[in-house]
Amino acid sequence: MQSTLRAPAVRYALIVRSSAFHARAFPLQRSFSTSLPVLAPMLKAGEGAGRGAEGLHPKDEQPFQAVTHPRGSPKREEGDKLPSLTGDWVLFHPVYTAEETASVQVLEHKAKTVSDRLAGVFVRLLRFGFDLLSGYRHKELPPNHNMSLQELRAKGYSMDEHRWLLRLIFLETLAGVPGMVAATLRHLRSLRLMKRDAGWIHTLLEESENERMHLMTFMTLRKPSIWFRGLVLGAQGVFYNAFFIAYLLSPRTAHRFVGKLEEEAVLTYTRLIEDIEQGRLPEWENKPAPAIAIDYWRLGNDASLLDVIRAVRADEATHRFVNHSLANLNQGEDVNPFALREPDMKLKGTKIGLERSEAAEFVRETRQAIDSKSPSASLEKPTL
């Protein structure tokens, strides 16, 4: 199974990420090491990680070598260039090739339990509310139609730029809620029980930040009205508290709910991509990518908004895969299989999620990859 290794970096227990620069220039490898200050194995981006590794992307300029200890940090020579950091993110997020973004498929998880069916019902209700409040509508085009763009929009077969942005901005203001809520509750649980979280918190925070960056990207295209902001305020308050209670009652159902919600997001972005590609949204056909998106997803300077939307859809497919996988695990005991690496995007885009046995095998493969890099390192090896 191909995968994306996480950070090409070294972690000491006493190193603190004190700034966004150090978080990006000197990314720290997560590990399950319990000894202090044992050196975790190094996973190099050039040895199988490729695009999507945390930290500096190969396209970024490397000012100097990664730090191994605060006292041994190399001094910056005169003339060395520091990386340009214009975003407000510090956590892992994938960077995709065009082939990877094209591999994303619209998938649907088949309900197997009462919990799965309950999650599906809640998603359908939420989708109905989203569509109503954001004015989103989708009608299948009649075969062999010869309607003009104006006719398509008048009859509800296509939406203009204004309606699409309302939909996307409203969607992303709520999409970043579940990851933050789940991470908060797992953080509190870890403190309350005085035991380790097995890697779930970071992945959930990464998801939340990634969704927020989607919002920051679309905000460069439209500034919502006061009325819209008030609508978001109310919807966010209801959704946050409802998800908080749901996660307390059943984390498995909550993750299944998010996985189903991400299925709908992938479907929505797929329809948007089709509208642009088939000329039903000419306003965005040749629109350049916002600067924040070029920086965040490491796109080329000539990237278009369509490239950005393909990357956003790939992100949503990743969240779909991760949450359906997490829903298949033992919520209180199992380690997060994605704490140290994630599968290749071609797998995440075409598979709904990992079953528990597949997640266990993925963890074993990760351990083998780590051990092969540094056989002398001591790691705790939790089992599924």
RAZIBEL-V337467 format. One line per field, one symbol per residue. phi: phi as a letter, one per 30 degrees, with the letter a starting at -180 (. if undefined). A space follows every 50 residues. Layout:
BEGIN
phi=???
END
This chain:
BEGIN
phi=.dacddddabbcdcdcdcaddddcdbdcddacdcdbcdddddcdddcjdi djddjddedddcdadddcaedcddddddjdcdddcccbbbceadbcdddd ddddcdbbdddcbddddddddddddddddedddcidbbbddddhdbdddd deddcicacdeddddedddddddcdddedddddddddddddddhbdciid eddddedddddddededdddcacddeddddddeddddddedddeddddda edddddededddeddddddddddddddcicbddcdbddddedddddchdd dcdcdddddddddddddddeddddddddcddcbddddcdcabdddddddb bdlcdedddddddddddddddddbeddcbdcdcd
END
